Amino acid sequence: ATSPSTARTRAITESARPCAEPLPGCGSPAVWAHRGFHAIAAENSVASVRAAVEKGFCGAEIDVQWFPDRGLVIAHDEVEENDLLPNALTLAQLLDSLPQPPRYLWLDFKNLDRHNAAAAAAHIDSLIAKHGFDYRFVVESVHSIPLRILWWYAPRVIPAYWINRPPYGWKGPLHD
């Protein structure tokens, strides 16, 4: 017999079929500020995201990691929760600090997995509701199944799947 969680995961992976679509309000090609506009401010900071908005980028890409006690923390390199600085910037703090948020915020999710996807989705959904950010979070992962689980629980995000290019090999289409 199939467990309820296995059946639910199978339903999620078989029902949600993401496809590439242009983002409304962005030019073609869409130009993003990687880790915010870090040419004039520290990367992954409030100042770099604010600069991306001021310079007119389609959006800002930032690196995030999930921690159950802190939510989404803005950090590029994988870090253990015990090694986080007490004042590490969270996504909630970033959004609260911006006088004008970017059109889109691309979340490069560094540690998304099957165990944290539903909790992270609930957190993102609460930020969407608080900040009116419907369909403005692009959530990227190298792991397709957790990305689909997150999208199932937070359908107002835009999923993005990272596919490695040669010489490192192709990861897709959409499998782990």
N, C-alpha and C positions, 0 to 999 in steps of 0.2 A: 504494500500500500504506500502511496505517496503522502508525505507529511504535508500539512496545510501550508507551511512556509515554503516548501519546495514547489508546491502547486502554484502558490502566489507568485513566486519568482519566475516560474515558467510562463504564467499569464502575462506578467509585466514584460518579459523579454520578447514574447511573441506578438504582443498587441501594439507596442509603441514602435513605430517605424520612422525614425527621424530622416529628414531629407534637407539638402542644401537650399536655402532661400535667401534672397537679398534682405538686408535689414532696412525697414522703413526709416527714412530720414538720413541715411548714410549715402555718400557718393559711391560711385563704382570706378575703381575699387574702393572699398571702405578703408580708411586710414585710421589706425589705432595707435595710441600711445602705450608702448610696452613698459610695464611697471610704472604707469603714469608717465608724464613727460619728464623723465629723469635727466634730461640735458641741463635743466636749470634747478632741479630739486632732488633730494634723496629719493631713490626708487622705492616704490611701494609705500609712499607717504601721503599724508593729506595734501601737502604742498605740491607733490608731483601730479596728483589727480586734479587738483584745482588748476594747475598750469595746463593740463590737457584740455580742460573745459574752456579755459581762456583762449587757448590756441585754436580751438574749433575742431578738435579731433572727433571722429565718430564716437569714440569711446575710449576708455582706459582699461588696460589689462592689468590685473594685480594677481599676485600669488597668495593663495589661502590654504590653511590647514585647519582641520576640525579637531577641537578638543572639547570633550563633554562638559567640562567645568567652565570653559571660556567662550564657547561658540566658535565662530570662524575667526581665526587669528591671521593677520597679514604677515606672511613669512615665506620666503622662497625655498630655502634649504630645509630639508626634513629635520625637525627638531623634536626632542622628547618634551613632554609637558613639564617635567621637572627642570628642564633647561631654559624654559621661557622666561624672559625678563618680566617682572611684575607689571611693567608699564607697556607691554607689547600691545600694539594697536590692533583692535578687533574691527571686523567689518562694520559692526553696529556703530562703533565710535567714529569710524571714517565717515559713514553716511551722516551721522549727527553733526559732524564738523564741517561739512561742505555747505557753503551758502547756496550753491547751485550744483546739483549732481550732474555727472556726465549723462549724455543721451543713453548710453549703454555702459555697463560695467562688466567686463569679461573676467570671470573668476577662474583662474588656472588652479584647479583643485589638486593639490599635491598628494594628499593622502586619502582620497575617496576610496572606500571599499564597501563590501556588502554589509559590514557590521555598523557602519556609521551613516550610510546613505539616507535612511529614513529620518534619523535625528537631525542630520544636516538639512534635509528638505524642510522639516518643520521650522527650523531656525530661519532658513532663507524665506520661507512663506511668511513668517512673522515680520521680517524686514520689508518684504514686498508690500504687505498690508500697511505697515507704519509709514513707509516712504512713498507709496503710490508707484512702485517700481514694476508694475505688471509688464511682463515680456521685455524687460530691460536688463535682466541678468543673463549673460551668456555663461553657461557653466561648462567648463572643459575638463576632461579626464582622459587618461590613457586606458582606463578600464571601462569597457562598454556596459557590462551588466550593472555595476553600481551606478553608473550614470543613468541608465534606464530606470533603476529603482528610485533614484532621486527625482527624476522627471515624473515618475508615476505619482509620487507624493507631493511634488511641487510643480504642477503642470504649467504654471505661469513663468517658468524659466525657459531659456532657449538652450538646448543641449548642443555641445560641440565635442566631437571625438577626435583626439589626436592620433594621427596615423604617421608613423615614422616613414621616412623616405630612404631609398638606398643611399649610401652603402650599408645602412643599419638594418634594412629589411622593411617589408611592408607588414603592418600588424593587422590590417582590416581584411575583409569588410566586417566590422562590428562583431568581434568575438574576443574572448580573453583566453 
